[in-house]
């Protein structure tokens, strides 16, 4: 019996259990009472609508399930950002589905709602995927209008994207299954086709109360902008249906008759399971993130048949680069090696740190993958770039910039999996959110920040102690420890993958055993978008 293995396994299983429970909670949206009230109107919930619409048994990836987690407490919270976003399949065609959750503040838009909707559109645009909007929303959450209405990445950007996506030939379908108010009325009507559910769906620029206030006209919402009005009088909507199910059936019928499209041509063969047991990942990843481990043990349990073709494996060993297949798809993997390695020059290199030689190797490998049209997968467990006089004199900034340049300008799709640490410039070099990964997901073991909690707390403590001593105050060791603990507790909260997921810094938190499936679905969607831009890194330091 390997006690260390069992300890690691127990730790990740507990984290997975917590993940499952937290997902169950957010999936209730506004809670069971509001779900019951919603269904009493004859309506399906947002998640029921998506389940009914998508192909039975087909793989799905939910985006932003934890959006808004712990945010807007003074407003009563906003579970999942008040909207459900799923990448799935309709009639065998991959697509993005966006469904307002009317059990959360009547589907009103918070700032995070806009950010999540924009992320859904970004995925659709990058991968040329059709997008379906299931609209049931009261519009902008007025108490926070200043944080959602006027700026570039706010509410109006959604409708700008509607227009741009239409010009790109990206199919957009909208189903009005509840209220659709004010600026939000443009979203379904700027889609290619708009359908409405009789008795529950309505769309208008101003509701009956605002109409009465503005122009003195007395009218009910159904007459003002209900299904009959817009299907038989104004012609605003294209189809009218008796209930949610009929409406969703019609969307499936539309998808059934859509033509094919060009692909990017990424290589795929028949999928093979890893030869080494995937479940062993639980025991191989240390519960203590300070402990070293061999990242190849993880890779061998993620790739098909556990076959991996290393690139320059004897050079720049703090980064692992090489080719493999995941669920049949060819991928180029860039991963942080977490064990201590020794160079041929006799130098010891710490695991999880990017050195000049490894940055140089990774830059070359990334360029090769672009040359060969191979998607890139980044496995993060990185503390950052090496610091100190030896590294600075050796040109670590120059070599790091080379890696960032090669990665940032990549035209092949990139996917990031945060396994453990993802700190500072290491996050950037390993294709963090700022570098446009098609998908970025985190394991429950992940941490994201400028630096570790202990390092940050020590740095901030030194600053605060120096400030206190500058005022003539003498702090005791006990006072310093209390100050350190307070700083670290605040910082550790921000390190959590849930903190990152709440703000959409990552698309999802996943069980490590879901990694192959998520990457496969990601490459499948990316394969819908042929590469149209030449690979050019511009001016690069050599």
Secondary structure, 3 states (H helix, E strand, C coil): CCHHHHHHHHHHHHHHHHHHHHHHHHCCCCCHHHHHHHHCCCCCCHHHHHHHHCCCCCCCEEECCCCCCCCCHHHCCCHHHHEEEEEEEECCEEEEEEEECCCCHHHCECHHHHHHHHHHHHHHHHHCCEEEEEEEECCECHHHHHHCCCCCCCHHHHHHHHHHHHHCCCCEEEEEEEEEEHHHHHHHHCCCEEEEECCCCEEECCCHHHHHHHHCCCCCHHHHHEHHHHHHHCCCCCEEECCHHHHHHHHHHHHHCCCCCCCCCCCECCCCCCCCCHHHHHHHCCCCCCCCCCHHHHHCCCCHHHCCEECCCCCCCCEEEEEEEECCEEEEEEEECCCCEECCCCCEECCCEECHHHHHHHHHHHHHHHHHCCEEEEEEEECEECCCHHHHHCCHHHHHHHHHHHHHCCCCCEEEEEEEEEEHHHHHHCCCHHHCCCEEEEECCCEEECCCHHHHHHHHHHHHHHHHHHCCCCCCHHHHHHHHHHHHHHHHHHHEHHHHHHCCCCCEEECHHHHHHHHHHHHHHHCCCCCCCCCCCCCCCC
